[in-house]
Amino acid sequence: MSLQTLQIEAQAGAEVFKALGSPTRLRILSLLAERERNINELAEALGLAQPTVTRHAQVLEQAGLVRTEYGPGAQGTQKRCTLRYDRLAVSFEGARRAGGRVEETSMPIGLYTRAEASPTCGLAAPDRIIGMLDDPQAFYHPDRGRAQILWLAAGFVEYVFPCTLPATAELERLEVVAEVCSEAPHHDNNHPLDLAVSVNGVEIGVWTSPGDLGDRRGRLNPAWWHGNWSQYGMLKVWATDRHGSYVDGVRVSDVTLGGLGLVALQPITVRLRTVDSGTGHGGLNLFGRGFGNYEQDLVLRLHYGRGGG
């Protein structure tokens, strides 16, 4: 089977670089490049204990390098691992890709304009839970603007960003950057979520989170945040240019900038929505600058050419 090239921006590739920073995980990728294997086969080839290999496989899955799924085995079920990409391309161009100019807006995650949430759900500020846990009405609490983490089992959150580009600007690329993962009661690293991002009502792409990540404590989480709750997400970049739409550089749809209804000096609407895949899994954790591993809120970047004046 022909695999794809994973093309990532250096500034958003922390999870991938961390996953590649282990000789054991590099060896796992080499073994999977030969053929699909289960955890027992990998453990035998590496001469390591099964729990150790399972932890390494989870890191690779969270970085999007490996796909895992359960299937029938000789003794019950087995977890099989498949390589997702056979090449990795890293770009250090950043804002230079679009003529050297970028307009970036950081939106606190509690400043959504619309939301629909099904339990388990809630919001938290750096010092406390906002409203009541698992009460959708908490999403309309007056203090929601202070939220720096929110979670929901199903539904969406929608934000309106200002578009301050001059009328003469030639937009080259739009990016939505968020730290996200699935949502399960407490946490569950094997709890996939399909997350769709839309711009001005047009869906640009779906990304599948491997789970609700809680195997280690989030770097920024306040001391009172319980260790059994969601801990961190993965930093993902949804992007649209003149040729299509991408998640972390991998093409996910044919939607182009021309199809997004972007108008100079008119607001831009961004929605993050859970997709019902029929598996019973799903949900969304969205991390702001006070929780998780990345000190940032929801970010919209507009790259534009030098014709912008």
Phi and psi in degrees as a GROMACS rama.xvg file:
@    title "Ramachandran Plot"
@    xaxis  label "Phi"
@    yaxis  label "Psi"
@TYPE xy
-80.2658  125.854  SER-2
-95.6757  174.665  LEU-3
-103.218  166.943  GLN-4
-93.1875  130.38  THR-5
-90.7649  113.137  LEU-6
-107.359  118.799  GLN-7
-127.15  153.401  ILE-8
-82.1818  136.05  GLU-9
-55.6679  -37.8058  ALA-10
-70.904  -17.4768  GLN-11
-114.462  13.7818  ALA-12
-103.509  21.3765  GLY-13
-59.219  -42.9082  ALA-14
-63.7187  -40.569  GLU-15
-66.9002  -45.8549  VAL-16
-64.08  -37.3528  PHE-17
-64.7224  -42.3296  LYS-18
-63.9222  -34.8996  ALA-19
-80.8964  -6.77885  LEU-20
-85.0426  26.0586  GLY-21
-133.981  124.58  SER-22
-58.0085  -35.358  PRO-23
-65.3177  -44.0772  THR-24
-69.078  -33.7638  ARG-25
-64.0564  -37.5144  LEU-26
-66.4559  -38.4941  ARG-27
-61.4256  -43.4437  ILE-28
-62.2114  -38.7757  LEU-29
-64.3634  -41.4181  SER-30
-65.4963  -40.042  LEU-31
-72.05  -23.8746  LEU-32
-65.6703  -25.6021  ALA-33
-76.0069  -45.3176  GLU-34
-172.811  164.359  ARG-35
-63.6621  140.327  GLU-36
-140.199  156.574  ARG-37
-94.1447  174.125  ASN-38
-61.6595  -40.2215  ILE-39
-62.2765  -40.712  ASN-40
-66.0102  -40.0311  GLU-41
-65.4122  -43.4603  LEU-42
-60.2179  -41.6297  ALA-43
-65.6319  -42.4769  GLU-44
-67.7078  -32.3028  ALA-45
-90.9033  -15.227  LEU-46
69.7354  33.7991  GLY-47
-121.724  161.703  LEU-48
-69.6136  148.961  ALA-49
-58.6513  -44.0661  GLN-50
-60.5209  -34.7537  PRO-51
-65.6886  -44.5912  THR-52
-65.8723  -37.4449  VAL-53
-60.074  -43.0587  THR-54
-63.9418  -42.3339  ARG-55
-64.0031  -39.6816  HIS-56
-64.6286  -35.5578  ALA-57
-65.1482  -40.1456  GLN-58
-62.1717  -43.6667  VAL-59
-65.6493  -36.4146  LEU-60
-68.8583  -42.4002  GLU-61
-63.1485  -30.102  GLN-62
-82.0425  -4.11315  ALA-63
81.1811  12.5711  GLY-64
-89.6328  -23.8656  LEU-65
-131.788  143.95  VAL-66
-109.313  131.599  ARG-67
-121.192  149.719  THR-68
-155.034  153.565  GLU-69
-93.7831  143.298  TYR-70
-152.152  172.492  GLY-71
-65.836  142.057  PRO-72
-132.924  -178.148  GLY-73
-63.9559  -31.3027  ALA-74
-129.538  72.8005  GLN-75
86.7112  -142.662  GLY-76
-90.8443  158.363  THR-77
-137.312  150.662  GLN-78
-99.6924  116.182  LYS-79
-103.479  142.257  ARG-80
-116.667  136.397  CYS-81
-130.167  137.757  THR-82
-72.8958  135.011  LEU-83
-94.058  -30.5197  ARG-84
-135.623  148.74  TYR-85
-110.219  -2.24685  ASP-86
-143.556  150.064  ARG-87
-128.371  124.313  LEU-88
-118.477  128.467  ALA-89
-114.331  130.263  VAL-90
-107.998  131.987  SER-91
-107.489  13.642  PHE-92
-72.3534  -36.9554  GLU-93
57.3481  -132.777  GLY-94
-66.3675  -18.2872  ALA-95
-66.4242  -18.2896  ARG-96
-60.116  -24.4103  ARG-97
-117.382  43.7255  ALA-98
84.5685  7.83167  GLY-99
90.5288  8.7519  GLY-100
-127.519  138.169  ARG-101
-145.934  135.965  VAL-102
-107.569  119.411  GLU-103
-120.573  131.073  GLU-104
-122.679  126.878  THR-105
-102.394  123.466  SER-106
-111.798  115.994  MET-107
-53.1972  135.625  PRO-108
-69.4176  -16.4182  ILE-109
-81.1846  -6.75318  GLY-110
-95.1453  40.1703  LEU-111
-72.1  156.795  TYR-112
-98.8223  -23.9243  THR-113
-143.283  150.944  ARG-114
-157.285  144.291  ALA-115
-132.54  127.203  GLU-116
-137.315  134.275  ALA-117
-112.669  142.687  SER-118
-62.9342  146.191  PRO-119
-73.5338  136.225  THR-120
-154.922  161.649  CYS-121
165.836  176.804  GLY-122
-139.178  155.162  LEU-123
-145.038  142.079  ALA-124
-94.8725  172.135  ALA-125
-59.8322  -20.5468  PRO-126
-109.534  -11.1623  ASP-127
-173.05  164.748  ARG-128
-70.6399  141.708  ILE-129
-96.8954  123.126  ILE-130
70.0992  -149.164  GLY-131
-105.22  143.946  MET-132
-64.2694  142.411  LEU-133
60.38  26.2675  ASP-134
-114.978  109.225  ASP-135
-55.2529  -24.5593  PRO-136
-66.2736  -18.7562  GLN-137
-60.8971  -23.8943  ALA-138
-72.776  -6.17961  PHE-139
-115.073  13.0156  TYR-140
-64.9591  142.949  HIS-141
-58.7357  -24.0559  PRO-142
-90.1071  8.01133  ASP-143
-61.382  -24.6748  ARG-144
-63.2353  -18.7051  GLY-145
-86.8363  -6.66708  ARG-146
-61.7094  137.517  ALA-147
-126.383  8.9316  GLN-148
-154.386  142.244  ILE-149
-142.481  153.905  LEU-150
-148.414  150.945  TRP-151
-156.469  145.752  LEU-152
-76.37  -29.5285  ALA-153
-160.368  152.027  ALA-154
129.118  -149.519  GLY-155
-156.922  162.993  PHE-156
-130.458  141.713  VAL-157
-130.442  137.573  GLU-158
-125.67  149.042  TYR-159
-115.263  118.615  VAL-160
-102.533  144.475  PHE-161
-74.1262  146.217  PRO-162
-111.113  106.44  CYS-163
-105.891  13.9969  THR-164
-67.0159  141.71  LEU-165
-63.8931  153.38  PRO-166
-59.6803  -25.4435  ALA-167
-88.6742  -1.59465  THR-168
-67.7312  143.883  ALA-169
-106.732  98.5547  GLU-170
-67.3846  130.337  LEU-171
-108.14  -31.0272  GLU-172
-161.797  138.306  ARG-173
-116.672  134.794  LEU-174
-130.455  138.108  GLU-175
-115.639  122.776  VAL-176
-119.235  128.225  VAL-177
-149.795  146.6  ALA-178
-94.183  115.876  GLU-179
-141.299  157.802  VAL-180
-157.562  -179.838  CYS-181
-70.7713  176.428  SER-182
-132.697  124.882  GLU-183
-134.332  158.994  ALA-184
-54.3943  130.895  PRO-185
62.8474  -106.901  HIS-186
-156.87  159.095  HIS-187
-157.286  109.646  ASP-188
-69.02  -13.4878  ASN-189
-115.039  68.6676  ASN-190
-143.755  80.5225  HIS-191
-64.0472  149.55  PRO-192
-136.088  134.605  LEU-193
-96.4286  118.748  ASP-194
-115.397  123.147  LEU-195
-104.716  138.747  ALA-196
-114.986  131.429  VAL-197
-121.113  147.184  SER-198
-124.164  122.476  VAL-199
52.4671  39.0103  ASN-200
81.9851  2.27247  GLY-201
-109.027  119.967  VAL-202
-71.4266  123.767  GLU-203
-99.4747  -21.0433  ILE-204
174.34  154.736  GLY-205
-116.203  136.163  VAL-206
-123.105  140.398  TRP-207
-101.196  114.838  THR-208
-79.1842  137.866  SER-209
-72.7436  -23.5108  PRO-210
178.205  179.443  GLY-211
-91.0022  104.667  ASP-212
-83.0057  120.522  LEU-213
-151.21  19.2843  GLY-214
-74.1956  -17.0644  ASP-215
-147.751  158.65  ARG-216
-72.0294  138.554  ARG-217
-64.8519  138.452  GLY-218
-60.0942  -34.2305  ARG-219
-101.504  -4.41519  LEU-220
-61.7187  136.931  ASN-221
-65.1692  159.484  PRO-222
-61.0795  -30.2262  ALA-223
-78.5359  -13.2496  TRP-224
-67.4838  122.38  TRP-225
-65.5801  140.44  HIS-226
-67.4978  -16.021  GLY-227
-88.3092  -2.4506  ASN-228
-94.0094  170.477  TRP-229
-54.4771  137.209  SER-230
-110.913  -37.2791  GLN-231
-161.698  167.432  TYR-232
-124.808  -170.791  GLY-233
-110.574  135.736  MET-234
-80.9153  113.865  LEU-235
-117.726  146.768  LYS-236
-122.543  111.99  VAL-237
-90.6237  132.288  TRP-238
-138.984  147.085  ALA-239
-134.069  133.621  THR-240
-131.86  -160.382  ASP-241
-73.1905  -11.1752  ARG-242
-110.129  -19.5278  HIS-243
164.503  -167.129  GLY-244
-124.533  150.873  SER-245
-143.369  154.349  TYR-246
-120.375  117.073  VAL-247
51.7752  39.5304  ASP-248
86.1481  -7.35754  GLY-249
-95.0318  124.381  VAL-250
-63.5042  128.879  ARG-251
-122.434  -14.9953  VAL-252
-161.588  169.282  SER-253
-93.9175  6.61144  ASP-254
-66.7477  129.29  VAL-255
-114.521  171.945  THR-256
-54.6315  -37.2868  LEU-257
-63.2231  -19.8488  GLY-258
-95.0911  4.58482  GLY-259
-97.2684  -2.30139  LEU-260
63.4652  35.5361  GLY-261
-79.3472  132.31  LEU-262
-130.719  133.866  VAL-263
-55.0162  135.493  ALA-264
65.182  18.9583  LEU-265
-113.755  141.997  GLN-266
-59.4661  155.352  PRO-267
-117.601  125.367  ILE-268
-97.531  130.602  THR-269
-123.709  127.265  VAL-270
-122.478  135.1  ARG-271
-109.464  121.988  LEU-272
-133.363  135.814  ARG-273
-76.0588  144.433  THR-274
-110.626  127.095  VAL-275
-76.9219  107.708  ASP-276
-92.726  -0.55119  SER-277
80.33  7.36089  GLY-278
-95.628  -10.457  THR-279
84.9775  -7.62874  GLY-280
-91.7976  176.731  HIS-281
142.039  -144.164  GLY-282
83.0011  171.681  GLY-283
-146.263  131.371  LEU-284
-112.047  126.151  ASN-285
-118.58  121.403  LEU-286
-101.689  135.118  PHE-287
-99.7919  -167.77  GLY-288
-70.6956  -13.1736  ARG-289
-100.485  0.942264  GLY-290
-135.881  164.541  PHE-291
77.809  -148.866  GLY-292
-112.384  -11.2534  ASN-293
-122.211  124.394  TYR-294
-82.489  72.5742  GLU-295
-155.065  160.08  GLN-296
-99.3248  -163.455  ASP-297
-71.9042  130.086  LEU-298
-120.802  135.785  VAL-299
-115.781  124.556  LEU-300
-116.299  133.55  ARG-301
-117.533  112.085  LEU-302
-93.9306  132.485  HIS-303
-141.94  158.651  TYR-304
-82.6566  174.377  GLY-305
-71.4084  -7.81059  ARG-306
-71.1742  -2.5704  GLY-307
-75.5666  1.03195  GLY-308
